[in-house]
Amino acid sequence: MQPIHSVITGTGSFIPDTIKTNKDFAIMNFYGEDSKKIDTDPLEVVEKFKQITGIEERRYADADVTASDMAAIAAKRAIEDAQCDPETIDQVIVAHNFGNVLKHTIQTDVLPALASRVKHALQIHNPNCVAYDILFGCPGWLQGVIQADAFIKAGMAKKCLVVGTETLSRVIDIYDRDSMIFSDGAGASIVEGKEGTDSGILACSVQSHCIEEWDYLHLGKSYFPDSDPRIRYIKMKGRKVYEYAMKYVPAAMKDCLDKAGVSIDQVKKVFIHQANEKMDEGIIKALYRLYGIKTVPENIMPMCIHYLGNSSVATIPTLFDLVRKKNMTVHELNEGDIVLFASVGAGMNINAACYRI
């Protein structure tokens, strides 16, 4: 019997229409963690933000669109791309962090689970198709793919739908400069077990650091003076996250390649979580330095953060979908290409997966 490889046979994404530019934030008054107004001109704050993160625009979902709505649309597109019968899907895995956040209330709705809502929206009747959510910070979609690979190789599934979806625009504190980072979106993939192929997931590496790192991303009250402490927003210890990523992500990526028996010069593209342009560039440079290479190959790392922002679990599957369908200039994928997926996020969690197209 030939070994089974987990192959991504279809992808889909949903990119909201509403564009929020940096100029939209230039009229804001920003406050620090101490609730004191930041004296720097907001225009200067926004410009510095762009230089650091690379973000110029981000997308927000319409008020009547939920995270599960976006997930269902992305999922339908992935199913159509894979040309598969939805009734043959064994697992619906939906990665998110905040559920269906209701606009203007900061109230989250996770009952029923988002995966159950997606299965319902797809009208999958097969009761043996198991639907469940995973919360793993920004690496959630990739963790879902790794999990699907494990079930497939264990013989417990043949075909899985993995979705990453988030409406971060509904959990941001508009008085916090970090609010400019986050955005909304959804990305999906069909992962199938295939025999007689060299394509598929070659290896993975996953770690969780939960001692002093556990609350680098957390929920907290608005920085606006005398804000209601009962209403909580996403907060980030930016410097800590950056230092953590620089230390652990490149090592996890190399560990993944080592497990796969793949050399760095064989990697055609690196699909990394779109968190912060400077941080992602630093991670890639650090990865190549681990191999004694000072110069990173040109066009090795596709980026969509400039116009889509950081949509957490949706960034990698959306980016992969765009490149796979030739919707990004300079970047394309061909059969036999080896790519590396990597992410970092709340927990703190990191993961990487090596994949042959």
C-alpha positions in Angstrom: 0.0 0.0 0.0 1.3 3.4 -1.0 1.7 6.1 1.7 -1.1 8.7 1.9 -0.2 12.4 1.5 -2.5 15.2 2.5 -3.0 17.4 -0.5 -4.7 20.8 -0.8 -7.0 20.3 -3.7 -9.0 23.5 -3.5 -8.8 27.0 -2.0 -11.2 29.9 -1.6 -11.3 33.2 0.2 -13.6 36.1 1.1 -12.1 39.6 1.1 -14.6 42.3 2.4 -15.4 45.2 0.1 -15.1 48.0 2.7 -11.6 49.6 2.6 -10.3 51.5 5.6 -7.2 53.6 4.8 -4.6 54.9 7.1 -6.0 58.4 6.5 -9.2 57.3 8.2 -7.2 56.9 11.4 -5.4 60.2 11.2 -8.4 62.0 12.7 -8.3 59.9 15.8 -7.0 60.8 19.3 -4.8 58.0 20.5 -4.2 57.1 24.1 -1.5 55.0 25.9 -1.9 52.1 28.3 -1.9 54.7 31.1 -5.0 56.4 29.5 -3.0 59.5 28.8 -3.5 61.2 25.4 -0.6 60.7 23.1 0.7 64.2 22.2 2.2 63.1 18.8 0.2 64.4 15.8 -2.0 61.5 14.7 -0.7 62.0 11.1 2.8 61.4 12.4 1.6 58.3 14.3 -0.1 56.9 11.2 3.0 57.5 9.0 5.3 55.8 11.5 2.8 52.9 11.7 3.0 52.5 8.0 6.8 52.5 8.0 6.9 49.7 10.7 4.0 47.5 9.6 3.8 48.2 5.9 0.0 48.5 6.2 -1.7 51.2 4.1 -5.2 49.7 3.9 -7.3 47.0 5.6 -10.7 45.5 5.0 -13.7 45.5 7.2 -16.8 43.3 6.9 -20.2 45.0 6.5 -22.3 45.3 9.7 -24.6 42.5 8.7 -21.8 40.0 7.8 -20.5 37.7 10.5 -17.3 35.6 10.7 -19.3 32.5 9.9 -20.9 34.2 6.9 -17.5 34.9 5.5 -16.3 31.4 6.4 -19.2 29.8 4.5 -18.5 31.9 1.3 -14.8 31.1 1.4 -15.6 27.4 2.0 -18.0 27.3 -1.0 -15.3 28.7 -3.2 -12.8 26.1 -2.0 -15.3 23.3 -2.6 -16.0 24.6 -6.1 -12.3 24.9 -6.8 -11.7 21.3 -5.6 -14.7 20.1 -7.5 -15.7 17.9 -4.6 -19.1 16.8 -3.3 -19.6 18.5 0.1 -21.3 15.3 1.4 -17.9 13.5 1.1 -16.2 15.9 3.5 -15.3 14.2 6.8 -14.4 17.2 8.9 -15.3 20.9 8.9 -12.6 22.7 11.0 -13.1 26.4 11.5 -10.3 28.4 13.1 -11.2 31.8 14.7 -10.5 33.6 18.0 -13.6 35.7 18.8 -16.6 33.9 17.2 -19.4 35.9 15.6 -18.9 39.3 17.2 -22.0 41.4 16.9 -21.3 44.8 15.5 -21.3 47.7 18.0 -21.8 45.4 21.0 -18.5 43.6 21.4 -20.6 40.6 22.3 -19.5 37.3 20.9 -21.7 34.5 19.7 -20.2 31.0 19.6 -23.3 28.9 20.2 -23.7 27.0 18.0 -20.0 26.7 17.0 -18.9 28.5 13.9 -18.1 25.2 12.2 -21.7 24.0 12.8 -22.9 27.2 11.2 -20.7 26.7 8.2 -21.8 23.1 7.8 -25.4 24.3 8.0 -24.8 27.0 5.4 -23.2 24.5 3.1 -26.2 22.2 3.7 -24.1 19.1 4.4 -26.5 16.4 5.6 -23.9 13.7 6.2 -23.9 13.2 10.1 -20.4 11.6 9.9 -19.0 15.0 8.7 -17.8 16.3 12.1 -17.8 20.1 12.6 -15.7 21.8 15.2 -13.9 25.0 16.0 -10.3 25.5 17.1 -8.8 28.5 18.9 -5.1 28.7 18.4 -4.4 32.4 17.9 -3.3 33.6 14.5 -1.8 30.2 13.6 -5.3 28.7 13.8 -5.8 27.9 10.1 -2.4 26.3 9.7 -3.0 24.3 12.9 -6.3 23.1 11.4 -4.4 22.0 8.3 -1.9 20.2 10.5 -4.7 18.6 12.4 -6.4 17.5 9.2 -3.2 15.9 8.1 -2.9 14.0 11.3 -6.5 12.6 11.0 -6.0 11.7 7.3 -2.7 9.9 8.1 -4.4 8.1 11.0 -7.1 6.8 8.7 -9.8 8.7 10.5 -10.6 11.1 7.7 -10.1 11.3 3.9 -11.2 14.8 3.2 -11.3 17.9 5.4 -12.5 21.5 5.0 -10.3 23.9 6.9 -11.4 27.6 7.3 -9.8 30.6 9.0 -12.2 33.5 9.6 -12.2 36.6 11.7 -13.9 40.0 12.2 -11.1 41.8 14.2 -12.5 45.2 13.4 -15.2 44.5 16.0 -12.8 43.8 18.9 -10.4 46.7 18.4 -10.0 49.7 20.7 -10.1 52.7 18.3 -8.1 54.8 20.8 -5.2 52.3 20.7 -2.6 52.7 17.9 -2.5 48.9 17.5 -6.1 49.0 16.3 -4.7 50.0 12.9 -3.1 46.6 12.4 -6.2 44.4 12.4 -8.8 43.6 9.7 -11.4 41.1 8.6 -11.5 38.2 6.1 -11.8 34.5 5.6 -9.8 31.8 3.8 -10.5 28.1 3.2 -9.0 25.0 1.8 -9.9 21.4 1.0 -7.3 18.9 2.3 -7.6 15.4 0.9 -5.7 12.2 1.4 -4.1 11.0 -1.8 -2.1 7.9 -2.7 0.6 7.6 -5.4 1.7 11.2 -5.2 4.7 13.1 -4.0 2.6 16.2 -3.4 1.2 17.2 0.0 2.3 18.0 3.5 5.9 16.8 4.1 6.4 17.8 7.8 5.3 20.2 10.4 6.5 21.8 13.6 4.4 23.2 16.4 5.1 24.9 19.8 3.3 26.6 22.6 5.0 28.9 25.1 2.6 29.6 28.0 4.6 30.8 30.9 5.5 34.5 30.8 4.5 34.6 27.1 0.9 33.5 27.7 -0.7 37.0 27.8 1.4 38.8 25.1 -2.0 39.1 23.4 -5.0 39.4 25.6 -8.3 41.2 26.1 -8.4 44.5 28.1 -10.4 47.6 28.6 -10.1 50.6 26.2 -7.3 53.1 26.7 -9.8 55.9 26.6 -10.0 57.6 30.1 -12.8 56.2 32.4 -13.8 53.6 29.8 -16.1 50.8 30.9 -13.9 48.0 32.2 -16.5 45.4 31.4 -16.1 46.0 27.7 -12.8 44.4 26.5 -10.8 44.7 23.4 -7.8 43.0 21.9 -4.5 44.2 23.4 -1.0 43.4 22.4 2.5 43.7 24.0 4.0 44.6 20.7 7.6 44.6 21.6 7.3 41.2 23.4 5.5 39.7 20.5 8.2 40.9 18.1 11.0 39.5 20.2 9.2 36.2 20.7 8.7 35.8 17.0 12.3 36.6 16.1 13.5 34.0 18.7 11.2 31.1 18.0 9.6 31.3 14.6 12.8 30.9 12.4 13.9 28.0 14.6 10.5 26.3 14.1 10.6 26.8 10.4 14.1 25.3 10.2 13.0 22.4 12.4 10.1 21.8 10.0 12.4 21.7 6.9 14.8 19.4 8.7 12.1 17.0 9.5 11.0 17.1 5.8 14.6 16.5 4.6 14.3 19.7 2.6 17.1 22.2 2.1 16.5 25.9 2.2 17.4 26.4 -1.4 14.6 24.0 -2.4 11.9 26.4 -0.9 10.2 28.4 -3.7 7.8 30.4 -1.5 7.3 31.2 2.1 3.7 31.9 3.2 4.0 33.6 6.5 1.2 35.1 8.7 0.7 38.7 7.6 1.3 40.3 11.0 3.7 43.1 10.4 5.9 43.6 7.3 9.1 44.4 9.3 8.6 41.5 11.6 7.9 39.1 8.7 11.0 40.3 6.9 13.0 39.9 10.0 11.8 36.3 10.5 12.8 35.4 6.9 16.2 37.0 7.3 16.7 35.1 10.6 15.7 31.8 8.9 18.2 32.2 6.2 20.9 33.2 8.7 20.4 29.9 10.4 21.7 28.3 7.2 24.6 30.8 6.9 22.9 32.7 4.1 23.0 36.5 4.4 20.9 37.4 1.3 17.2 36.4 1.1 16.1 35.3 -2.4 14.0 37.9 -4.3 10.2 37.3 -4.3 10.5 34.4 -1.8 7.8 35.9 0.4 4.4 37.0 -1.0 2.8 39.8 1.0 -0.8 41.1 1.0 -0.6 42.9 4.3 -0.2 46.3 2.6 -3.7 46.4 1.4 -5.5 43.7 3.4 -4.0 44.2 6.9 -3.8 41.5 9.6 -6.9 39.3 9.5 -5.4 36.8 11.9 -6.3 33.2 11.0 -7.4 34.3 7.5 -4.1 35.8 6.4 -2.3 32.7 5.2 -5.2 30.9 3.5 -6.2 34.2 1.7 -2.6 34.8 0.6 -2.2 31.2 -0.6 -5.5 31.4 -2.5 -4.4 34.7 -4.2 -1.1 33.3 -5.3 -2.5 29.9 -6.3 -5.0 31.5 -8.6 -2.4 33.9 -10.0 -4.0 37.0 -8.5 -0.7 38.4 -7.4 1.9 39.8 -9.8 5.4 38.3 -9.7 4.2 35.3 -7.6 3.1 31.9 -9.0 3.1 28.3 -8.1 4.0 25.3 -10.2 3.7 21.6 -9.7 6.6 20.2 -7.7 7.3 23.5 -5.9 8.0 23.3 -2.2 6.5 26.0 0.0 6.8 26.7 3.7 3.8 27.9 5.8 4.5 29.6 9.1 2.6 31.6 11.7 2.8 33.0 15.2 0.1 34.3 17.5 -1.8 34.4 20.8 -1.0 31.7 23.3 1.8 32.1 22.5 1.7 29.6 19.6 3.9 29.0 16.6 3.7 26.5 13.8 5.2 25.7 10.4 4.4 23.2 7.7 6.4 22.2 4.6 4.3 21.4 1.5 5.0 20.2 -2.0 2.6 21.6 -4.7 
